[in-house]
Amino acid sequence: MVTLSLPQRAAAPAPPPPSDDAALIEVSLTDPDRFAVLFDRYADEIHRYAARRLDDVTVADDVTAETFLVAFRKRARYDLNRPDARPWLYGIASKLISGHRRAETRRLKALTRQAPERAAGFEERSAERVTADGLRPALAAALAKLGSAERELLLLVAWAELSYEEAAQALDIPIGTVRSRLSRTRTKIRRSLESHT
């Protein structure tokens, strides 16, 4: 008996991912596997931010994974008028990091107690005063004194490099609040640093 084998039909290649995040999230509503592209785009960035905030890679791993899990579960509520999902993801990550805020504050206070290494000569001591390393304990003390909302906003702008508009989206606050809160926060930081010099 002769059996004929029909040629196997090749699976259609997956279409390329949409270039804008909103379109990708919309596609993921019917094809959940496509959400992985969003993870591939932003997981490293979110992880770097969480690791920097928490100073613990293991906890940052957890925060990153949970950020994308929450995003996946809430993707149907994503505002499709926003083509960039970064602020949304940073907002989720920020809320998760807030659960670890006590650890962050302890770390900042510990950095405050670290005395900068003293250089031997006058020139070296003078140079040290203007370096970031010399200001690290003072900056940590200033950050530790900030309220959680002030610190969150400042670090989203300074470390995550979000624009004011993106920070407003991430924290779900008006842009005017971002501007005024950042202005007050910078004034507090400046005064705190001036008192240490």
Backbone hydrogen bonds in HBPLUS format (Angstrom, degrees):
<---DONOR---> <-ACCEPTOR-->    atom                        ^
c    i                          cat <-CA-CA->   ^        H-A-AA   ^      H-
h    n   atom  resd res      DA  || num        DHA   H-A  angle D-A-AA Bond
n    s   type  num  typ     dist DA aas  dist angle  dist       angle   num
A0024-LEU N   A0020-ASP O   3.15 MM   4  6.47 155.7  2.21 148.6 156.0     1
A0021-ASP N   A0083-PRO O   2.86 MM  62  5.29 122.4  2.20 170.4 159.7     2
A0025-ILE N   A0021-ASP O   2.84 MM   4  6.10 159.0  1.88 154.4 159.4     3
A0026-GLU N   A0022-ALA O   2.90 MM   4  6.12 157.3  1.95 147.3 154.0     4
A0027-VAL N   A0023-ALA O   2.93 MM   4  6.17 157.3  1.98 148.1 153.7     5
A0028-SER N   A0024-LEU O   2.94 MM   4  6.17 147.5  2.04 142.9 152.4     6
A0029-LEU N   A0026-GLU O   3.19 MM   3  5.44 151.8  2.27 102.9 111.2     7
A0030-THR N   A0027-VAL O   3.14 MM   3  5.83 145.9  2.27 115.8 123.0     8
A0031-ASP N   A0027-VAL O   2.94 MM   4  6.04 146.5  2.05 145.4 155.3     9
A0034-ARG N   A0031-ASP O   2.91 MM   3  5.86 161.3  1.95 134.0 138.5    10
A0035-PHE N   A0032-PRO O   3.06 MM   3  5.70 161.3  2.10 117.4 122.9    11
A0036-ALA N   A0033-ASP O   3.21 MM   3  5.93 160.9  2.25 116.5 121.2    12
A0037-VAL N   A0034-ARG O   3.12 MM   3  5.83 157.1  2.18 116.8 122.1    13
A0038-LEU N   A0035-PHE O   2.95 MM   3  5.45 130.5  2.20 111.3 123.0    14
A0039-PHE N   A0035-PHE O   3.39 MM   4  6.88 152.7  2.47 145.2 152.6    15
A0040-ASP N   A0036-ALA O   2.89 MM   4  6.23 161.4  1.92 151.6 156.3    16
A0041-ARG N   A0037-VAL O   2.94 MM   4  6.18 145.6  2.06 144.5 153.7    17
A0042-TYR N   A0038-LEU O   3.11 MM   4  6.29 155.2  2.18 150.7 155.6    18
A0043-ALA N   A0039-PHE O   2.85 MM   4  5.17 154.0  1.92 154.5 153.5    19
A0046-ILE N   A0042-TYR O   2.99 MM   4  6.19 168.3  2.00 163.7 166.5    20
A0047-HIS N   A0043-ALA O   2.84 MM   4  5.94 159.4  1.89 150.5 157.1    21
A0048-ARG N   A0044-ASP O   2.91 MM   4  6.13 159.0  1.95 148.6 153.6    22
A0049-TYR N   A0045-GLU O   3.14 MM   4  6.38 161.2  2.17 146.9 151.7    23
A0050-ALA N   A0046-ILE O   2.92 MM   4  6.18 166.8  1.93 154.8 158.3    24
A0051-ALA N   A0047-HIS O   2.82 MM   4  5.95 163.2  1.85 155.4 160.3    25
A0052-ARG N   A0048-ARG O   2.96 MM   4  6.05 154.2  2.02 144.2 151.3    26
A0053-ARG N   A0049-TYR O   2.95 MM   4  6.17 155.3  2.01 149.0 155.9    27
A0054-LEU N   A0050-ALA O   2.84 MM   4  5.92 159.6  1.88 151.3 156.8    28
A0055-ASP N   A0051-ALA O   2.70 MM   4  5.15 138.3  1.87 136.8 145.4    29
A0060-ALA N   A0056-ASP O   2.89 MM   4  6.13 154.5  1.96 150.4 159.0    30
A0061-ASP N   A0057-VAL O   2.80 MM   4  6.05 146.3  1.92 145.8 154.4    31
A0062-ASP N   A0058-THR O   3.17 MM   4  6.52 156.8  2.22 144.1 149.2    32
A0063-VAL N   A0059-VAL O   2.86 MM   4  6.16 160.9  1.89 153.1 158.5    33
A0064-THR N   A0060-ALA O   2.87 MM   4  5.99 160.6  1.91 148.3 153.5    34
A0065-ALA N   A0061-ASP O   2.98 MM   4  6.20 168.7  1.99 151.9 155.1    35
A0066-GLU N   A0062-ASP O   2.86 MM   4  6.01 164.0  1.89 151.7 156.8    36
A0067-THR N   A0063-VAL O   2.80 MM   4  5.90 147.8  1.90 143.5 152.8    37
A0068-PHE N   A0064-THR O   3.19 MM   4  6.53 160.6  2.23 153.6 156.0    38
A0069-LEU N   A0065-ALA O   3.01 MM   4  6.24 145.3  2.13 143.5 154.2    39
A0070-VAL N   A0066-GLU O   2.85 MM   4  6.01 168.0  1.86 154.2 156.4    40
A0071-ALA N   A0067-THR O   2.92 MM   4  6.11 159.5  1.96 143.6 150.2    41
A0072-PHE N   A0068-PHE O   2.87 MM   4  5.91 155.8  1.92 137.9 144.5    42
A0073-ARG N   A0069-LEU O   3.00 MM   4  6.26 162.0  2.04 149.2 153.8    43
A0074-LYS N   A0070-VAL O   2.92 MM   4  6.12 144.8  2.05 148.3 158.4    44
A0075-ARG N   A0072-PHE O   3.40 MM   3  5.19 167.7  2.42 101.0 104.2    45
A0077-ARG N   A0074-LYS O   2.94 MM   3  5.60 153.6  2.01 119.8 127.7    46
A0078-TYR N   A0075-ARG O   3.16 MM   3  5.12 162.9  2.19 103.5 108.5    47
A0082-ARG N   A0079-ASP O   3.00 MM   3  5.88 164.5  2.03 128.0 130.7    48
A0089-LEU N   A0085-ALA O   2.93 MM   4  6.20 162.4  1.96 162.1 167.7    49
A0090-TYR N   A0086-ARG O   2.82 MM   4  6.06 163.8  1.85 162.6 167.2    50
A0091-GLY N   A0087-PRO O   2.85 MM   4  6.02 147.4  1.96 142.6 151.9    51
A0092-ILE N   A0088-TRP O   3.06 MM   4  6.39 153.9  2.13 147.1 153.3    52
A0093-ALA N   A0089-LEU O   2.88 MM   4  6.15 167.5  1.90 152.9 156.6    53
A0094-SER N   A0090-TYR O   2.78 MM   4  5.88 154.0  1.84 145.0 152.3    54
A0095-LYS N   A0091-GLY O   3.14 MM   4  6.37 153.6  2.22 142.7 148.5    55
A0096-LEU N   A0092-ILE O   3.08 MM   4  6.42 155.0  2.15 149.4 156.5    56
A0097-ILE N   A0093-ALA O   2.79 MM   4  6.04 154.6  1.86 152.2 159.9    57
A0098-SER N   A0094-SER O   2.96 MM   4  6.14 142.6  2.11 140.3 150.0    58
A0099-GLY N   A0096-LEU O   3.12 MM   3  5.50 145.2  2.25 104.4 113.7    59
A0100-HIS N   A0097-ILE O   2.67 MM   3  5.16 153.2  1.74 115.0 124.7    60
A0101-ARG N   A0098-SER O   3.17 MM   3  4.77 163.0  2.20 103.1 103.6    61
A0103-ALA N   A0100-HIS O   3.05 MM   3  5.53 122.0  2.40 110.1 123.4    62
A0104-GLU N   A0100-HIS O   3.16 MM   4  6.55 152.9  2.24 147.3 155.6    63
A0105-THR N   A0101-ARG O   2.86 MM   4  6.14 163.7  1.89 159.4 162.5    64
A0106-ARG N   A0102-ARG O   2.92 MM   4  6.16 159.8  1.96 148.6 154.2    65
A0107-ARG N   A0103-ALA O   2.95 MM   4  6.16 156.9  2.01 146.5 152.6    66
A0108-LEU N   A0104-GLU O   2.93 MM   4  6.23 158.8  1.97 152.1 157.7    67
A0109-LYS N   A0105-THR O   2.93 MM   4  6.16 157.3  1.98 150.0 156.3    68
A0110-ALA N   A0106-ARG O   2.87 MM   4  6.10 147.0  1.98 144.5 154.2    69
A0111-LEU N   A0107-ARG O   2.95 MM   4  6.24 153.7  2.02 148.1 154.9    70
A0112-THR N   A0108-LEU O   3.03 MM   4  6.28 139.7  2.19 138.0 149.2    71
A0113-ARG N   A0109-LYS O   3.28 MM   4  6.62 142.4  2.43 140.1 147.8    72
A0113-ARG N   A0110-ALA O   3.14 MM   3  5.29 126.3  2.44  97.6 110.3    73
A0114-GLN N   A0111-LEU O   3.17 MM   3  5.20 146.5  2.29  97.8 107.7    74
A0125-ARG N   A0121-GLY O   2.90 MM   4  6.18 155.5  1.96 149.1 156.6    75
A0126-SER N   A0122-PHE O   2.84 MM   4  6.08 157.6  1.89 154.0 160.4    76
A0127-ALA N   A0123-GLU O   2.90 MM   4  6.13 159.8  1.94 149.3 154.8    77
A0128-GLU N   A0124-GLU O   2.85 MM   4  6.00 151.2  1.93 143.3 151.8    78
A0129-ARG N   A0125-ARG O   3.16 MM   4  6.42 145.2  2.29 143.1 150.4    79
A0130-VAL N   A0127-ALA O   3.14 MM   3  5.57 140.5  2.30 106.0 116.3    80
A0131-THR N   A0128-GLU O   3.14 MM   3  5.20 161.3  2.17 105.7 111.6    81
A0135-LEU N   A0132-ALA O   3.02 MM   3  5.06 128.5  2.30  96.4 110.6    82
A0136-ARG N   A0132-ALA O   2.96 MM   4  6.04 116.5  2.37 144.3 160.8    83
A0136-ARG N   A0133-ASP O   3.30 MM   3  5.11 150.8  2.39  95.5 103.9    84
A0139-LEU N   A0135-LEU O   2.73 MM   4  5.89 161.9  1.77 166.7 173.1    85
A0140-ALA N   A0136-ARG O   2.86 MM   4  6.03 161.3  1.89 153.6 158.9    86
A0141-ALA N   A0137-PRO O   2.92 MM   4  6.13 154.3  1.99 144.9 151.9    87
A0142-ALA N   A0138-ALA O   2.91 MM   4  6.17 156.1  1.97 145.5 152.3    88
A0143-LEU N   A0139-LEU O   2.86 MM   4  6.14 159.9  1.91 153.2 158.2    89
A0144-ALA N   A0140-ALA O   2.89 MM   4  6.07 154.2  1.96 146.0 153.4    90
A0145-LYS N   A0141-ALA O   3.10 MM   4  6.32 139.1  2.27 142.9 152.7    91
A0146-LEU N   A0143-LEU O   3.17 MM   3  5.33 145.1  2.30 101.2 111.0    92
A0151-ARG N   A0147-GLY O   2.94 MM   4  6.16 171.1  1.95 164.4 166.7    93
A0152-GLU N   A0148-SER O   2.91 MM   4  5.93 161.2  1.94 146.0 151.8    94
A0153-LEU N   A0149-ALA O   3.17 MM   4  6.25 167.8  2.19 143.3 146.3    95
A0154-LEU N   A0150-GLU O   2.97 MM   4  6.13 171.6  1.98 155.2 158.0    96
A0155-LEU N   A0151-ARG O   2.96 MM   4  6.05 164.9  1.98 153.3 157.0    97
A0156-LEU N   A0152-GLU O   3.01 MM   4  6.18 147.6  2.12 145.7 154.7    98
A0157-VAL N   A0153-LEU O   3.11 MM   4  6.36 153.7  2.18 151.7 158.1    99
A0158-ALA N   A0154-LEU O   2.78 MM   4  5.92 164.2  1.80 151.3 156.9   100
A0159-TRP N   A0155-LEU O   2.77 MM   4  5.13 147.9  1.87 126.3 137.2   101
A0160-ALA N   A0155-LEU O   3.20 MM   5  6.74 152.0  2.29 150.0 158.1   102
A0162-LEU N   A0156-LEU O   3.06 MM   6  5.94 172.7  2.07 145.5 146.4   103
A0167-ALA N   A0163-SER O   2.83 MM   4  6.07 158.7  1.88 153.7 159.8   104
A0168-ALA N   A0164-TYR O   2.91 MM   4  6.11 152.6  1.99 145.7 153.3   105
A0169-GLN N   A0165-GLU O   3.03 MM   4  6.34 152.0  2.11 143.3 150.6   106
A0170-ALA N   A0166-GLU O   2.82 MM   4  6.08 161.4  1.86 150.2 155.7   107
A0171-LEU N   A0167-ALA O   2.96 MM   4  6.10 159.2  2.01 150.4 154.5   108
A0172-ASP N   A0168-ALA O   2.81 MM   4  5.54 112.3  2.27 133.0 149.1   109
A0173-ILE N   A0168-ALA O   2.98 MM   5  5.00 155.0  2.04 137.9 145.2   110
A0172-ASP N   A0169-GLN O   3.24 MM   3  4.88 145.3  2.37  92.4 102.5   111
A0177-THR N   A0174-PRO O   3.05 MM   3  5.29 125.5  2.36 101.5 114.8   112
A0178-VAL N   A0174-PRO O   3.19 MM   4  6.64 149.3  2.29 144.9 153.6   113
A0179-ARG N   A0175-ILE O   3.02 MM   4  6.37 162.7  2.05 152.9 156.0   114
A0180-SER N   A0176-GLY O   2.99 MM   4  6.21 172.2  1.99 152.3 154.4   115
A0181-ARG N   A0177-THR O   2.83 MM   4  5.75 160.6  1.87 146.3 152.9   116
A0182-LEU N   A0178-VAL O   2.90 MM   4  5.92 161.2  1.94 149.0 154.6   117
A0183-SER N   A0179-ARG O   3.01 MM   4  6.14 155.2  2.07 144.5 151.6   118
A0184-ARG N   A0180-SER O   3.03 MM   4  6.26 165.5  2.05 150.0 153.1   119
A0185-THR N   A0181-ARG O   2.87 MM   4  6.00 158.1  1.92 147.3 154.3   120
A0186-ARG N   A0182-LEU O   2.83 MM   4  5.96 164.3  1.86 151.7 155.4   121
A0187-THR N   A0183-SER O   3.10 MM   4  6.29 154.0  2.17 144.1 151.2   122
A0188-LYS N   A0184-ARG O   2.99 MM   4  6.30 156.5  2.05 147.7 153.9   123
A0189-ILE N   A0185-THR O   2.92 MM   4  6.19 161.1  1.96 154.1 159.2   124
A0190-ARG N   A0186-ARG O   2.86 MM   4  6.00 166.9  1.88 150.6 154.4   125
A0191-ARG N   A0187-THR O   2.96 MM   4  6.16 167.3  1.98 152.4 155.6   126
A0192-SER N   A0188-LYS O   2.96 MM   4  6.09 159.0  2.00 146.7 153.1   127
A0193-LEU N   A0189-ILE O   2.85 MM   4  6.09 159.9  1.89 154.8 160.2   128
A0194-GLU N   A0190-ARG O   2.86 MM   4  6.07 154.3  1.93 150.1 157.7   129
A0195-SER N   A0191-ARG O   3.05 MM   4  6.24 147.6  2.16 144.7 152.3   130
A0196-HIS N   A0193-LEU O   3.11 MM   3  5.18 142.3  2.26  98.3 109.3   131
A0197-THR N   A0194-GLU O   3.30 MM   3  5.33 153.7  2.37  99.5 107.0   132
